Amino acid sequence: MINEDRFADLWTDYLEGELDENGLEELHQLLSSDEGFVPRAADLLQTHRLLGLIAAESPSRQDAFVRQTLAQLPESQGEFVSQVMSQVDTQDATLQSSQQEKRRNYFTVSQPAWILAALILVAVTLFAFRLKGQVAVVESQPLGNAIAERQVHLASSSHAKFFGELSPPVGEVLPPQREYVLMSGLVEILFPTGASAILEGPAVFHVSSNESLVLDVGRCSVHAPEGAEGFLVETPVTRVVDRGTRFSVNVGETSETEVQVIEGAADIYNVQRTADSSDADDSVERLAGGEAKRFVTAGAYANEKVPFEANSYRRQLPDRVVSYETTLGPDGGAENLISVTVQRGGKVTQLPVDSLIPARITSFKATKARPFLCGGVTLPSQRLKSLVDNSLVTGVINPAGSVDPLTTDPVLEGDAGTPGMAIRFDRPVVNGPGADVILFDLQTFGTPLDGDPFHVSPLKFRDGLKSYTIRKYDLTMESTETKVLTGFHVHFFAETARSLEDLDSLKTSSQQQSNKFRGLAVGIDLSDLGYASGEVAEGLFIQDALDDGHYVDPVFIAGLPEEELE
């Protein structure tokens, strides 16, 4: 028992890059003395994944983790790496065979062996290129992209939460027969034939082949373009076979299955009849576009017509902030924004940071003394000017707010100023499809996982304009695309900052943050504030929603450029 506890401590330190030379040698000896530690290592790896302490599934996070580990690992670890790699090979074979036997295990480990192997191989490669006092810069490349394109993989997700595990990262291969329990949110799965399926939580499903999906409960929308005919969705009651179409399938808790054919046609088979008969042709029923039926097996197989509902079909995931890329700080954490990928009007676009419209703080009022600035260990002489940058760890934080959102113009000057902060864009932001403004927030565990709620309001109200409250970010603490940030300091103010002048001049004390923070992101759609399509906004007013003891930390705000007409 003592050895098991010691192994767990050593292995955890290794995963976090905190194991010294003596610890590596001790870990080597334990692995050599007892092969039973290998499955324990896999369990601990999955635990780290769930806790977010190691994010090996995302390419950018792999790079950050390796860099962080490289900064602390000793040079002489060749023998240890070789020993672990030999153990990984054995474990990989065992896992592959066991996955076939455990279709319905909610807690199946998702390929930890090859994740670990990839990390070690990348680490060894980087060691070969390490310069004295400097870590080699390696272009972030998605691992297994070519493989994923030839296999069933997760194409995109939105607010996806899975039972007992984090959401698979975008691009990850979904192994056959591996059951997933989607508790909420949306995921899009892409098949090698070109067929795609959007699943909406709650749903229980698994991939059965490169051309078929099993849906035990929940809703999915399928698109099978030319060349993907014959794609199959199997439910407890039916087999729905595509004949070149778009259709939705909704499976209830008692297995009743509703099929809505949006375009083309689909053949529906009785699962039991098909299994019992070598000639299943007489059990098929064809539905054409605009037709819908419900299929049940309450004692006997039966079907009935139901109203056709075109809106039952989901053509795409919601417009949102999809992901972002950054430079890396000395500790391997994300620092300066490089680009942001957004979906606007159904179109996914990667926007370089230089194409974004900078926002500048023009008004600030707090109601009590707090930390109001974050950044380096010391503040520059001109504090506010330094905040107009691309860093995700510098900015004005903890603005005041209101429980109720504004309904009239905020007061931006004087003692009667409205609690919160005003921003103005370097040039007007045009209201287009989807998000028009992006906001990044500092967040750590122990605070709201979906992000700190805040109100956003026009600087000038008129008929039709209103405030809007954001309570759930596009990229949350649980999103695999959310990055761990580099270390930073917060600057405590002994007095309440009631103006920009106070922010720039009041005495502060610095404190380094020991917790790991993440960079959450959300898109703000000006349409939600009542702006018409094509209308412009010159600025916005931000207030914390005061729904708990935590405050929004808007370290980066920018407008998105106007969509180019094709």
ZASE-590187 format. One record per residue: residue in three letters; x, y, z of N, C-alpha, C in turn. Coordinates in steps of 0.001 Angstrom, whole numbers, plus 500000, padded with zeros to 6 digits. Layout:
N
ALAXYZXYZXYZ;...
REM end
This chain:
566
MET500827498794500000500000500000500000500862501258500000;ILE501985501168500777502898502305500817503482502563499442;ASN503900501471498744504452501617497401503437502218496440;GLU502167501787496546501128502313495661500945503815495870;ASP500897504246497115500751505667497409501958506449496907;ARG503161505872497106504365506558496659504390506668495138;PHE503975505586494447503940505628492992502969506712492510;ALA501803506799493145500815507802492754501380509209492897;ASP502107509460493990502713510779494197503763511076493124;LEU504633510095492860505694510304491871505132510491490473;TRP504152509658490103503576509730488757502844511053488555;THR502133511511489587501449512794489511502447513927489321;ASP503540513889490081504567514921489918505158514893488520;TYR505348513684487949505895513595486592504941514217485579;LEU503632513910485708502653514455484765502617515974484830;GLU502865516518486007502827517970486169504208518595485934;GLY505205517764485559506534518302485262507300518764486474;GLU507043518183487635507660518640488867508565517581489500;LEU508918516535488766509712515445489326511200515702489100;ASP511986515605490176513430515836490058514155514540489680;GLU515499514601489619516306513461489182516119512256490102;ASN516122512493491402515948511390492347514568510762492220;GLY513565511609492003512217511096491848512063510253490600;LEU512718510677489492512667509904488259513282508519488452;GLU514383508467489178515043507186489419514156506265490270;GLU513499506865491285512613506074492141511418505562491357;LEU510869506423490479509739506013489654510148504887488710;HIS511343504988488151511888503948487281511952502609488022;GLN512427502632489237512555501399490010511194500779490321;LEU510210501614490646508879501093490948508253500450489726;LEU508397501105488559507835500542487332508518499219486979;SER509806499136487242510543497912486922510164496770487852;SER509821497101489088509572496064490091508156495510490037;ASP507190496272489472505791495822489522505038496347488307;GLU504722495427487364503980495830486161502557496275486488;GLY502091495970487689500748496387488080500597497890488188;PHE501736498609488198501638500061488276501210500698486947;VAL501306499948485837500960500510484524499482500900484451;PRO498530499973484779497131500404484755496843501527485741;ARG497576501530486862497403502626487818497824503941487193;ALA498890503915486403499347505121485714498282505618484747;ALA497631504692484025496569505076483087495404505725483822;ASP495039505154484982493950505731485761494279507152486198;LEU495502507354486660495900508675487115495942509672485964;LEU496356509196484771496367510068483603494967510552483290;GLN493968509640483340492586510032483082492075510979484156;THR492473510749485404492062511640486479492580513051486234;HIS493854513146485812494407514463485493493650515108484362;ARG493238514301483400492488514836482270491166515444482743;LEU490476514706483632489179515176484115489330516441484941;LEU490398516537485704490600517706486548491163518887485778;GLY491572518650484538492128519730483738493564520065484084;LEU494251519185484866495628519471485224496580519146484090;ILE496151518223483187496945517912482005496001517844480833;ALA496265518619479788495344518702478665496035518204477428;ALA496217516899477336497032516320476268496267516160474981;GLU494913516322474996494166516025473791494246517150472765;SER494382518412473226494426519535472308495862519789471865;PRO496114519943470548497486520141470077498191521303470760;SER497492522434470918498138523577471545498465523291472997;ARG497606522493473657497859522148475044498991521120475148;GLN499081520223474173500197519284474166501497520062474141;ASP501543521053473279502740521865473133503043522596474439;ALA502003523170475059502203523899476298502656522976477412;PHE502051521787477486502419520834478546503873520400478384;VAL504261520093477158505632519658476919506612520764477283;ARG506275521995476895507164523107477210507312523279478725;GLN506169523183479419506206523336480863507036522230481506;THR506877521015481008507637519892481539509125520058481241;LEU509443520508480022510839520681479627511556521677480530;ALA510819522669481002511441523693481825511912523145483166;GLN511380521962483563511688521450484900512330520065484886;LEU512164519268483827512718517922483821514237517956483681;PRO514936517034484321516396516949484147516744516415482773;GLU518007516610482403518439516211481077518524514701480908;SER518961513989481926519242512564481783518026511722482119;GLN517185511511481126516001510693481368515784509689480247;GLY516838509445479460516669508545478321516242507157478721;GLU516880506618479764516536505254480191515095505210480688;PHE514685506264481412513315506289481937512294506323480803;VAL512532507173479795511605507266478662511475505925477962;SER512619505248477731512575503953477057511770502943477853;GLN511951502955479175511234502001480017509727502257479988;VAL509336503536480076507908503859480045507311503517478694;MET508059503791477613507539503493476280507285502006476109;SER508154501156476663507929499717476549506685499314477319;GLN506448499954478451505238499677479217504005500144478456;VAL504125501285477774502987501826477016502578500875475908;ASP503558500286475224503229499345474151502377498208474670;THR502766497643475832501996496543476419500604496990476791;GLN500503498170477397499198498665477842498292498959476666;ASP498854499488475597498058499835474429497341498615473870;ALA498058497489473768497442496269473249496335495784474170;THR496567495866475472495548495428476433494304496287476346;LEU494511497612476213493370498515476146492542498284474897;GLN493201498041473778492465497850472529491562496637472605;SER492042495545473216491207494356473320490080494557474313;SER490368495265475417489335495437476441488246496380475981;GLN488558497335475104487538498268474633486450497564473847;GLN486786496487473186485783495753472427484777495079473353;GLU485203494796474602484336494066475526483514494996476403;LYS483829496305476409483179497211477358482459498326476617;ARG481467497957475806480755498956475004480018499947475881;ARG479547499503477046478661500341477827479286500823479139;ASN480571500917479160481238501421480351481390502931480242;TYR480681503668481066480688505122480972482059505716481262;PHE482915504939481927484180505505482363485357504911481613;THR485163504418480368486244503844479579487324504896479348;VAL488591504525479549489691505441479301489857505625477810;SER489952506868477352490017507151475919491453507258475452;GLN492013506139475054493332506067474432494430506781475223;PRO494532506534476543495586507227477290496975506826476854;ALA497124505583476367498470505124476034499083505921474898;TRP498292506122473817498914506838472695499058508318473002;ILE498195508843473888498366510235474300499692510398475026;LEU499929509490475993501182509546476739502377509326475831;ALA502255508353474912503358508082473992503684509309473158;ALA502623509982472672502849511175471852503559512252472649;LEU503142512430473914503787513445474735505262513145474932;ILE505566511874475224506961511509475466507791511685474210;LEU507236511273473068507982511406471811508238512873471487;VAL507220513728471700507420515148471458508466515706472407;ALA508416515255473674509386515733474657510805515381474241;VAL510998514108473802512333513664473382512807514481472191;THR511900514737471233512256515528470058512686516929470431;LEU511917517521471369512248518876471777513587518926472522;PHE513888517874473322515171517841474010516321517923473024;ALA516156517289471866517226517263470871517516518651470318;PHE516485519540470382516655520886469809516755521965470879;ARG516900521542472151516936522541473225518249523322473146;LEU518109524648473218519275525519473286519491525925474738;LYS520700526301475071520997526665476443520166527863476861;GLY519344527656477930518519528738478465517322529062477615;GLN517026528283476597515909528619475709515269527349475192;VAL513941527318475217513212526177474681512937526408473205;ALA513212525402472380512997525536470945511530525802470652;VAL511262526709469729509896527002469318509481525995468267;VAL508424525258468562507941524230467655506557524607467181;GLU506346524608465893505033524914465333504023523890465826;SER502890524381466346501858523477466863501171522763465715;GLN501291521429465694500686520625464645499729519628465260;PRO498464519567464799497539518586465349498062517168465145;LEU498098516372466218498544514995466112497436514143465527;GLY497765513342464552496793512397464010495781513012463073;ASN496045514208462526495070514832461624494781513961460418;ALA495851513425459813495659512600458616494847511361458938;ILE495114510783460125494357509605460529492903509954460749;ALA492661511096461412491293511501461726490458511694460469;GLU491070512207459410490324512439458180489843511140457556;ARG490511510037457864490125508748457295489276507931458255;GLN489001508484459435488204507772460423487111508686460957;VAL486191508090461680485131508879462282485746509752463378;HIS485450511048463358486040511930464355485091513063464715;LEU485370513693465835484593514831466284484975516052465454;ALA484007516605464748484290517730463854484150519071464559;SER483201519187465494482996520437466224482110520165467422;SER482083521115468352481237520962469537480859522332470064;SER479781522363470833479312523606471439478718523280472800;HIS479382523764473858478905523564475235478656522089475542;ALA479438521202474966479229519768475151479744519325476515;LYS478902518636477263479271518053478545478930516569478513;PHE479930515748478834479780514299478809479776513755480228;PHE479081512641480399479004511992481700480343511357482069;GLY480916511790483196482111511163483715483401511489483003;GLU483411512432482069484627512731481318484495514082480646;LEU485645514629480265485636515842479465485209515520478047;SER484750516530477345484419516343475937485669515984475152;PRO485573515027474217486732514772473349487100516061472609;PRO488369516302472389488759517500471642488368517381470173;VAL488152518513469548487830518528468123488968517864467351;GLY488604516963466447489590516229465662489888514851466198;GLU489462514542467429489769513236467997488959512135467320;VAL489625511019467032488965509850466454488044509231467501;LEU486821508884467098485863508233467980485882506744467678;PRO486438505939468558486599504512468261485264503793468195;PRO485136502784467336483893502004467231483544501344468560;GLN482250501289468835481680500620470002481964501332471318;ARG482616502440471289482896503185472513481698504086472791;GLU480984503822473874479745504546474144480023505910474773;TYR479270506911474311479353508264474848478000508662475404;VAL478033509355476542476813509875477153476924511394477151;LEU476273512025476192476272513476476061475168514037476951;MET475558514697478024474576515200478985473881516467478499;SER474620517335477839474053518582477319474970519130476240;GLY474470520102475499475258520694474433475138519943473122;LEU476001520293472184475944519772470823477317519294470372;VAL477341518213469596478572517769468936478243517394467497;GLU479207517616466624479080517203465224480123516140464941;ILE479676515011464393480561513894464069480657513780462557;LEU481879513659462054482103513533460615482600512127460300;PHE481994511515459279482348510160458861483184510220457586;PRO484035509215457334484925509244456167484197509363454838;THR482961508888454758482209508969453505481744510385453185;GLY481822511287454176481320512643454011480028512892454757;ALA479407511836455267478195511990456064478547512652457394;SER477595513405457940477806514054459233476548513925460061;ALA476730513931461373475610513835462304475826514825463429;ILE474821515650463701474840516566464837473962515972465927;LEU474545515739467095473822515162468218473588516213469278;GLU472390516166469881471995517130470889471783516409472214;GLY472422516921473282472249516311474588470908516632475209;PRO470374515705476017471003514443476416470873513375475335;ALA471936512623475151471940511567474140472958510498474531;VAL472635509251474199473551508126474392473790507513473017;PHE475039507424472605475332506977471238476695506328471175;HIS476943505628470077478287505172469754478395504964468246;VAL479616505070467778479913504800466376480017503292466217;SER479310502737465232479374501291465005480253500927463817;SER480447501869462886481344501636461753481608502977461092;ASN482375502963460012482638504198459268481424504704458509;GLU480352503917458518479151504311457781477889504175458634;SER478041504088459961476846503885460777477032504419462186;LEU475904504805462776475847505368464118474708504700464867;VAL474939504360466125473895503799466976473451504873467960;LEU472142505165467967471570506169468858470584505477469796;ASP470959505342471053470102504672472032469021505604472569;VAL469364506866472742468404507866473192468930509228472779;GLY468002510161472477468417511503472094468054511841470664;ARG468573512979470223468230513499468901469496513696468076;CYS469410513368466783470512513664465878469967514114464532;SER470749514946463858470419515429462520471517514960461573;VAL471113514269460512472073513631459612472029514293458243;HIS473217514525457696473345514966456308474253513980455585;ALA473721513365454554474504512421453747474557512958452325;PRO475632513633451961475739514201450615475958513116449578;GLU476061513524448328476316512565447248477597511796447536;GLY477528510489447412478663509635447715478581508992449079;ALA477657509495449927477507508936451277476182508200451425;GLU475517507903450293474251507190450360474427505856451079;GLY473413505458451809473475504205452541473912504367453978;PHE474189505598454388474559505831455779473415505383456691;LEU473769504785457824472787504120458675472793504693460087;VAL471584504961460602471398505282462015470518504198462615;GLU471062503482463599470298502405464236469820502852465602;THR468539502610465877467946502897467177467448501575467770;PRO466956501561468998466432500311469554465251499740468778;VAL464598500570467956463395500150467234463628500036465736;THR464445500931465177464545501036463718465991501073463255;ARG466130500843461937467349501166461216466948502152460133;VAL467504503344460212467184504393459249468337504473458256;VAL468049504154456999469083504096455969468890505264455009;ASP469926506040454863469870507209453986469833506795452517;ARG469054507541451777469022507378450313469335508709449638;GLY470284509431450224470680510725449682469782511813450241;THR470053512242451486469031513055452135469565513792453349;ARG468661514567453942468812515129455275467640514642456103;PHE467923514122457284466834513664458133467229513804459599;SER466228513835460462466476513861461900465863512635462538;VAL466500512160463589466020511008464351465959511414465822;ASN464816511149466447464645511468467859464185510213468592;VAL465013509715469519464712508490470258464354508858471694;GLY463146508475472125462702508784473471463211507788474494;GLU462894508053475771463379507204476853462828505787476777;THR461649505629476172461076504284476029461321503730474635;SER462297504295473931462810503809472639461946504168471441;GLU460788504836471650460027505241470469460900506161469619;THR460819505978468324461719506672467402460921507485466406;GLU461222508762466340460558509643465373461560510039464299;VAL461150509863463041462012510181461903461355511284461088;GLN462105512349460847461638513465460015462591513584458830;VAL462066513413457629462894513507456420462757514912455845;ILE463853515625455806463841517016455358463983517097453842;GLU464921516332453296465159516315451852465449514883451424;GLY465206514562450163465532513243449630464609512174450172;ALA465179511057450589464375509944451085465198509117452057;ALA464497508341452884465151507433453825464310506177453957;ASP464970505036454076464295503754454293464374503395455765;ILE463233503017456340463181502664457760462843501185457876;TYR463684500449458611463507499018458807463160498736460261;ASN462342497736460469462058497211461791463280496418462244;VAL463931496837463327465158496183463765464934494705464054;GLN463865494369464764463612492982465138463299492137463918;ARG462511492690463026462131491946461812463361491695460944;THR464212492705460866465430492569460065466358491518460657;ALA466422491471461990467310490503462634466811489088462490;ASP465478488903462457464903487563462427464720487001461030;SER464764487864460019464447487424458661465630487639457741;SER465860486659456899466927486810455904466495487718454777;ASP465178487866454584464637488750453553463916489887454251;ALA464610491033454346464060492149455106463325493149454232;ASP463199492887452934462603493870452036461169494209452411;ASP460438493209452944459042493464453257458884494265454542;SER459976494530455272459874495288456511460279496750456327;VAL460599497153455109461075498501454867459909499450454607;GLU460084500657455069459126501726454763459926502934454331;ARG459579503498453185460323504640452662459584505931453000;LEU460339506903453529459816508239453774460517509207452827;ALA459735510064452194460273511081451291460349512416452012;GLY460998513388451369461129514712451958459773515289452329;GLY459675515859453534458417516431453998457529515439454724;GLU458009514201454917457228513188455626457880512869456967;ALA457024512435457918457512512110459253456646511012459855;LYS457285510116460616456562509048461299457232508727462628;ARG456409508163463538456908507663464813456792506153464817;PHE457854505474465277457904504017465292458044503542466737;VAL457224502563467120457221502068468497457177500543468496;THR457530499959469647457415498508469839456764498237471187;ALA455620498848471427454881498632472672454068497349472525;GLY454728496217472746454081494929472556454237494430471144;ALA454053495298470174454211494941468757454711496165468005;TYR455425495905466922455961496997466107454835497738465427;ALA454861499062465504453819499869464869454400501223464517;ASN453712501929463620454137503274463273452922504142463029;GLU453132505430463156452047506377462930452626507665462358;LYS451809508320461543452230509595460987452217510661462083;VAL453182511557462001453238512698462918453432513951462078;PRO453106515117462623453279516356461847454733516557461432;PHE454907516989460207456253517280459718456726518596460334;GLU457931518579460891458509519766461530459914519986460988;ALA460015520913460044461317521169459428462337521666460451;ASN461852522366461498462792522903462489463333521836463433;SER462878520583463264463461519501464062464878519172463598;TYR465217519630462418466532519336461831467488520491462114;ARG468673520187462600469702521191462877470781521108461801;ARG470905522177461018471850522185459906473283522488460335;GLN473454523149461457474793523521461891474780523826463379;LEU475952523882463976476074524298465356475887525810465451;PRO475581526331466636475355527776466769476606528581466442;ASP476398529818466006477522530736465852478165530943467219;ARG479503531006467243480198531055468525481686531311468307;VAL482381531544469404483846531504469395484255530040469432;VAL484993529612468436485346528194468298486632527861469044;SER487660528688468883488961528424469496489827529664469342;TYR491027529598469906491977530697469742493389530155469874;GLU494340530909469339495747530548469396496525531677470068;THR497576531308470798498365532290471528499854531963471441;THR500651532930471840502051532641472130502116531979473502;LEU503288531464473849503458530792475129504409531581476019;GLY504034531668477305504897532322478269506025531413478702;PRO506895531897479577508048531097480024507661529781480681;ASP506476529735481301506043528518481981505190527622481096;GLY505072527949479819504293527132478898502839527517478805;GLY502387528493479596500994528922479545500739529923478427;ALA499474530059478047499091530984476976499305532422477431;GLU499777533257476522500060534644476894499427535641475922;ASN500025535822474737499534536833473802498670536199472716;LEU497520536790472475496605536278471461497220536417470076;ILE497149535351469300497626535358467912496449535426466950;SER495436534601467196494268534573466314493090533998467078;VAL491920534246466563490702533683467134489865533116465994;THR489317531930466201488458531297465200487017531411465658;VAL486174531953464787484769532170465126483888531601464028;GLN482683531209464406481658530872463431480652532010463423;ARG480462532613462239479532533739462087478661533461460877;GLY477364533404461105476455533096460012476708531730459419;GLY477172530793460248477443529436459786478802529254459151;LYS479549530323458980480859530257458335481960530354459384;VAL482878529390459379483983529376460339485176530111459738;THR485691531104460477486787531941459987487828532124461076;GLN489096532019460698490181532319461630490638533752461388;LEU490588534576462437490902535991462326492217536290463048;PRO493242536781462341494474537197463019494171538337463979;VAL494926538414465059494643539436466061494770540838465478;ASP495650541006464490495827542327463891494599542785463102;SER493712541853462757492508542235462016491368542653462941;LEU491533542433464255490489542794465208490513544299465468;ILE489397544828465943489266546263466203489531546510467683;PRO490642547165468035490981547368469446489912548165470189;ALA489775547883471480488865548615472359489675549267473471;ARG489324550499473826490035551237474868489061551614475980;ILE489519551525477217488682551874478362488567553380478457;THR487341553869478520487105555315478582486441555748479871;SER485969554801480680485332555153481945485423553949482876;PHE485627554235484175485702553148485158485249553677486508;LYS484403552878487175484023553218488544483780551947489338;ALA484488551837490472484280550732491396483555551247492634;THR483101550322493470482372550692494677483115550326495950;LYS484174549533495845485016549200496990486406548822496487;ALA487366548832497400488749548537497024488917547056496733;ARG489551546783495602489821545411495163491084545438494292;PRO491514544276493818492509544293492733491823544760491450;PHE492372545770490800491756546282489586492634546127488346;LEU493862545719488544494772545546487415495495544213487551;CYS495831543621486416496661542422486419497704542549485323;GLY498807541836485498499892541907484527501188541415485136;GLY502277542166484908503582541801485413503734542127486878;VAL504940541842487410505177542071488828505141543548489177;THR505500544409488239505420545857488431504575546466487330;LEU503991547621487631503180548329486657504005549421485990;PRO503798549667484700504520550755484026504036552115484517;SER504791553133484211504425554474484674503090554924484098;GLN502841554581482853501542554892482238500740553595482157;ARG499995553324483202499342552024483350498330551736482248;LEU497460552690481983496343552420481074496804552209479644;LYS497855552920479230498342552740477866498878551330477652;SER499436550781478708500017549443478573498961548366478455;LEU497715548688478750496658547686478731496112547438477335;VAL496422548312476397495968548114475014497001547234474313;ASP496901545934474551497849544984473985497110543694473669;ASN497854542684473263497255541400472887497358540352473982;SER497797540769475168497996539819476253496663539415476881;LEU496578538127477252495403537622477960495601537625479475;VAL496727538177479949496969538244481389497267539664481851;THR496966540666481028497030542057481457495677542691481186;GLY495252543564482083493979544230481846493387544813483111;VAL492257545460482949491466545987484062490482544907484475;ILE490495544557485749489677543450486229488751543928487347;ASN487784543093487672486861543330488787486104544647488703;PRO485519544984487549484694546193487521483451545997488386;ALA482902547083488857481673546999489646480507546674488727;GLY479332546608489295478195546232488461476873546507489127;SER475891545731488701474526545904489174473786544597489011;VAL472874544312489939472053543119489791471155543256488570;ASP470582544434488397469698544691487257470468545396486150;PRO470295544982484906470991545647483793470448547045483556;LEU471256547866482905470864549250482626469682549326481667;THR468863550356481867467777550675480935467896552108480426;THR468864552868480972469124554237480534470614554418480334;ASP471010555539479756472419555785479455473278555715480719;PRO474418555065480680475332555088481827475948556476481989;VAL476156556871483228476848558128483524478339557828483567;LEU479099558526482744480508558169482558481484559049483321;GLU481002560120483990481914561018484696481294561457486011;GLY482161561879486934481710562497488166481324561510489240;ASP480926562071490394480575561258491555479349560402491309;ALA478495560813490380477280560055490084477512559018488997;GLY478765558740488695479082557787487638478499556409487883;THR478158555742486804477572554396486888478660553374487170;PRO478477552501488170479472551458488438479657550555487222;GLY480898550297486868481213549482485698482313550119484876;MET482428549722483620483461550282482750482935550458481335;ALA483342551562480718482965551850479333484160551606478431;ILE483891551111477227484938550933476225484497551598474926;ARG485453552077474171485203552588472817486157551904471855;PHE485633551579470688486427550907469668487177551928468835;ASP488341551520468313489133552423467485488395552826466224;ARG487497551968465774486587552333464692485275551598464954;PRO484157552106464450482861551499464757482804550023464350;VAL482103549253465149481906547833464882480553547649464202;VAL480552546957463077479331546755462290478628545485462761;ASN477320545579462969476540544405463369476337543507462156;GLY476966542354462194476825541381461116476256540092461660;PRO476346539007460912475860537720461413476733537204462547;GLY476119536622463573476875536052464684477524537105465552;ALA478613536714466224479293537604467160479927538785466433;ASP479894539939467090480524541157466557481650541656467448;VAL481640541214468705482650541604469690483080540339470427;ILE484356540258470776484860539118471546485422539617472860;LEU485158538860473943485653539212475271486313537989475891;PHE487517538178476435488225537120477164488188537433478656;ASP488002536383479464487867536521480906488849535584481602;LEU489504536072482663490337535209483509489440534374484401;GLN489728533088484537488897532238485388489725531093485949;THR489374530654487148490040529525487778489004528628488424;PHE489407527414488803488488526500489468488080527090490815;GLY486830526851491205486277527468492399485421528664492068;THR485488529116490830484624530183490324483679529565489294;PRO482657530292488828481681529688487903482344529064486674;LEU482065527798486429482696527082485319482281527641483967;ASP481085528215483884480594528755482614481058530182482370;GLY481791530767483319482251532140483184481492533072484117;ASP482097534223484416481454535208485284480391535975484501;PRO479124535912484928478057536628484202478279538142484231;PHE477902538795483148478012540254483080476928540826482166;HIS476631542116482403475711542847481536476518543645480518;VAL476023543718479305476618544583478290475509545490477759;SER475803546797477685474774547788477357475296548772476317;PRO474388549420475585474815550504474686475295551696475508;LEU476162552504474929476560553747475592475445554780475513;LYS474639554696474467473493555587474291472273554755473951;PHE471253554815474804470028554071474541469125554856473596;ARG468348554165472835467287554705471991466244553621471858;ASP465140553935471219464086552936471028464654551712470314;GLY464423550543470891464882549304470283466172548767470877;LEU466989549641471500468238549182472111468000548773473565;LYS468763547801474041468581547255475385469895546657475865;SER469922546363477165471058545641477734470875544146477514;TYR471973543422477569471928541984477402472860541360478438;THR472420540277479057473214539610480093473780538303479563;ILE475085538157479655475755536919479232476041536086480475;ARG475503534875480492475654533994481648476444532728481319;LYS476659532469480053477427531286479670478331531646478498;TYR479622531426478685480599531765477659480630530678476582;ASP481160531047475421481319530055474350482384529025474713;LEU483492529496475269484569528619475733484621528743477249;THR484268527666477936484155527668479386485333526945480023;MET485279526790481335486327526059482035486388524600481591;GLU485285524075481082485215522675480682485457522461479196;SER485689523518478448485941523389477012487387522958476772;THR487572521968475909488935521518475622489728522567474850;GLU489053523525474237489756524578473492490252525707474401;THR489784525737475642490206526769476584491633526500477053;LYS492462527534477069493878527352477368494219527776478804;VAL495176527052479385495754527461480660496671528658480405;LEU496524529706481215497265530945480991498610530931481711;THR499510531737481223500794531907481876500603532627483202;GLY501597532536484072501501533171485376501444534692485271;PHE500828535318486264500698536777486261500516537266487699;HIS500562538570487875500348539210489170499055540027489126;VAL498391540106490267497284541056490415497768542184491312;HIS497198543374491107497637544562491832496480545093492666;PHE496643544957493982495613545364494926495658546875495147;PHE494488547480495170494362548901495438493910549077496892;ALA494636549915497638494256550178499026493013551058499101;GLU492759551824498042491583552696497993490703552296496815;THR489464552749496850488518552455495776488843553308494559;ALA488954552679493414489202553401492158487862553830491580;ARG487636555134491555486348555663491078486468556356489725;SER487648556289489097487854556938487809489078556346487139;LEU489267556695485878490475556265485176491714556870485814;GLU491581558109486312492713558749486961493148557959488191;ASP492165557443488940492502556620490100493216555333489675;LEU492730554706488616493377553489488125494831553748487769;ASP495092554937487277496428555246486763497373555768487843;SER496824556071489039497685556756490008497662556197491422;LEU496589555531491841496501555083493225497568554038493549;LYS497964554013494820498988553087495272498483551653495199;THR499352550742494779498980549333494656500037548440495306;SER499646547209495583500582546184496023500390544960495153;SER501491544309494789501464543218493820501435541865494510;GLN500705540941493916500680539566494428500636538596493265;GLN501571537653493239501586536643492181500479535627492427;GLN499825535219491351498746534248491448499310532825491435;SER498987532065492457499498530699492547498579529706491846;ASN497284530032491730496343529145491043496542529217489538;LYS496169528128488864496196528118487408494901528745486886;PHE495041529769486059493895530430485453493758529991484001;ARG492546530103483497492272529786482090491650530985481403;GLY491829531034480091491287532137479307489960531756478668;LEU488866532166479291487536531905478746487203532961477700;ALA486338532625476751486007533566475678484526533487475349;VAL483961534627474959482564534676474551482405535742473475;GLY481536535450472526481204536417471497479950537190471879;ILE479957538479471599478807539343471873478175539730470538;ASP476915539353470366476175539663469144475408540964469366;LEU475731541990468583475062543281468747473558543179468501;SER473125542164467782471686541965467575470976541718468900;ASP471675541093469872471072540834471179470836542125471958;LEU471538543184471573471328544490472198470318545334471421;GLY469786544770470336468775545470469561469291546200468341;TYR470586546094468055471128546752466864470632546040465608;ALA470283546816464604469837546238463342471035545759462540;SER470774544862461606471833544364460736472451545528459961;GLY473784545630460000474482546716459326474655547958460164;GLU473956548046461301474098549193462190475432549098462931;VAL475966550233463372477273550242464010477167550620465477;ALA478137550150466243478277550521467653479679551079467853;GLU479762552237468474481055552866468710481672552436470025;GLY480856551895470930481368551456472215480299550694472976;LEU480671550189474165479767549417475000480064549704476467;PHE479104549352477342479294549498478778479193548122479418;ILE480194547773480247480296546445480851480072546551482358;GLN479198545706482901478962545624484342478932544167484782;ASP479527543886485934479348542565486510477880542401486908;ALA477369541157486815475958540912487118475697540779488616;LEU476737540806489446476608540754490905475712539605491366;ASP475868538451490733475059537291491107475757536428492143;ASP477045536707492395477805535969493408478969536844493845;GLY479894536254494564481027537031495044482166537152494066;HIS481996536654492837483048536695491823482729537765490783;TYR483773538372490238483611539457489281484257539117487948;VAL483679539652486888484215539440485560485573540132485441;ASP486489539498484718487841540030484513488110540147483015;PRO487629541217482388487737541331480923489122541777480474;VAL490042540815480343491431541137480037491652541476478562;PHE490696541120477714490844541438476287489455541603475687;ILE489221542758475044487963543023474346488311543622472992;ALA487670543135471952487925543671470610486695543466469741;GLY486542544354468771485495544179467775485974543281466652;LEU485039542577466030485387541728464891485193542509463597;PRO486051542305462622485939543041461362484670542668460620;GLU484204543589459804482990543340459028483208542176458066;GLU482192541316457982482272540172457082482369540644455635;GLU483312540054454896483440540393453485482380539660452672;LEU481748540382451767480727539771450915481396538930449846;GLU480873537718449657481457536826448648480816537072447284;
REM end
